[in-house]
Each structure stands twice: as C-alpha cells, then as structure tokens.
Amino acid sequence: MTFPRDLLNQAALLANKEPARPKQASLRRAVSTAYYALFHLIIEDSANTLAPSSPAGLRRVIERAFQHGQMKTACKKFLEADIARQKGHQTALPAGVESIITFPLNPDLTNVLIAFVDLQEARHKADYDLSDQWNRLDVLDKILMARQAFAAWSNVRRTPNAAVLMSALLFSKEWHR
C-alpha cells in the first residue's frame, strides 16, 4: 500500500507546489494523481484478494487487467443497486450477484464508490478539458475526497461486500452472460 499512499502525498505536494499562483499543470496533475492513488489502492487490494501469491508476478498481471471504465461502471451499478434496494425495488444486478450483497451498503463502502466515480470524472476533466480552469481549493477538495476514501476503504476492505465489489471491478461484464 506504499505506492498508493505515495501517490496521494504527491498529489498534495503538487497542489501546494507554487504558494502564490499555482500553475494549471500542477493543479491538473494533482487531481489526476489523487485519482490514481485511489485506483491503485483498490486494484492492489483486489489483486491480492483475487489471486494467490504464487506464482510470483501473477498479482501484477491481474492488476494490469483492471480497466478504468469498467471499474467506474461497476461502482455506479453498486450505488444504483443500493438506492433501488432502499426504495424496495429490484436492482439491475444479476440475481446471483444481488443475492450475495448485503443491503444497505456500508456508508464507508458507499463513500469509496462515490469517490472513485467522482475522482475519475475529475481526472478526465483535468487531463483532457483544457478550457476548464482549476483552483487550489477545488483541487484540495479532490485530494481530501481521496484521503477520506482511503480511510473508508481501510474500514471495509475485508468485508464480504468489498469482496463482491473487487470481483465486480474485474468481472462484472462477464456476470451478465
């Protein structure tokens, strides 16, 4: 977990690099780095949960299989399922998957899901929408969101719902077959 934490710390350094007038490059890289910190935290835990430690290197191969878009979609589906269940409705999840999730979702897990989606969207904006200007306060809010997601993840990462989520991040496309 050192690399994800290092990325999060790097995001804060970038956001505060220029004390008076922060450069857009520093602020944009800070947002992107905050997202990647959470991304790497989650895929590292997921690979460790889903793959054995032997043969050496298998977990790194598994980590490379995670796709940003699929992970965002899985997070959104979990959030939508939680809302649907709270309203007494069926979810869009496959029945076999829905039956192994405990609803309502733990608020910490919900916070991680929301942060992942929000930070990924912010990263896309920071990396690709050059017409938009970032300010330090907005960037520091994104870094705080990532820090809070780190703390929330540490509370839920070993729960059954987190195990289902970690599987969904990699396999959810296959669950609808």
C-alpha positions, 0 to 999 in steps of 0.5 A: 500500500506504499505506492498508493499512499505515495501517490496521494502525498504527491498529489498534495505536494503538487497542489501546494507546489507554487504558494502564490499562483499555482500553475494549471499543470500542477493543479491538473496533475494533482487531481489526476494523481489523487485519482490514481492513488485511489485506483491503485489502492483498490486494484492492489487490494483486489489483486491480492484478494483475487489471486494467490501469491504464487506464482510470483508476478501473477498479482501484477498481471491481474492488476494490469487487467483492471480497466478504468471504465469498467471499474467506474461502471461497476461502482455506479451499478453498486450505488444504483443497486443500493438506492433501488434496494432502499426504495424496495425495488429490484436492482439491475444486478444479476440475481446471483450477484444481488443475492450475495450483497448485503443491503444497505451498503456500508456508508464507508463502502458507499463513500469509496464508490462515490469517490472513485466515480467522482475522482475519475470524472475529475481526472478526465476533466483535468487531463483532457478539458483544457478550457476548464480552469482549476483552483487550489481549493477545488483541487484540495477538495479532490485530494481530501475526497481521496484521503477520506476514501482511503480511510473508508476503504481501510474500514471495509476492505475485508468485508464480504461486500468489498469482496463482491465489489473487487470481483465486480471491478474485474468481472462484472461484464462477464456476470451478465452472460 
